[in-house]
Amino acid sequence: MGLDNIPSTYPCIHEGLQDADEEIDCKRNIEEGMCPWDREMGQKQGGILGMFGTHCWYRGKSGNHMLQELESKGYTAPISFYGSGADGDEILSSKECLELSRWMAEHAEVYASICNTEYSSLEEVMDSYKYAIDWLEFVSEYNGSNVWY
């Protein structure tokens, strides 16, 4: 199985654009310009959607792979995309999302120098890395991220 990260509170529900009891219709929300993710993140390069293709989800398995590449060179992130589990929950709080995004931003140059570019260009790999940083900052505004796998 994999690892997906899901906004703890869906942005469309948080912003009152959709009732929490309704099934979320991402396609309609995007087409009608109501999707907060689409407005802020939709045009960014490097997005890695969750396994169900839900736009505001992030494929945390990919994020952890990036962190593991850094760790193999001696750079250990303060937390992974699995979250802290401090309360027995597998979540990334808003604070933890910001902490991880800042750490990743501080290590972007290192990552660019060590990342595997066997299957993708350096630009594509770094777009994915930058998207992870932006996604963490984005979901920090929506109570962080739940972990699902």
C-alpha angles and dihedrals in degrees: 000000000000141000125255128180118215128192105258087228115027108243094228091054094041091055092048094246093124135025113251089230094057124090106253112248103197094177093055093043091052094045090050093047092244100118112104091198091054093049094050106025107016097093097044117111122234101040116162109198124211118264093270092051093245105162101223094045119092128214096240090184087070092047091052090049089057090049090049091053089055092045091054087063095047101268111123119192118224091238138000132229087266089072129226101289085207092144094035088264122114099226141125108224119217088259092050091048090055092044092053093043091052092047091050091048090051090052099043095107091049090049091050089054096050107029122120110253096172093115103021138036120259088250092055093046092049092046087058091047092049091046090056089054092048092046092053090051091046095053092044084075090056100053095279127272137314116215120230129181 
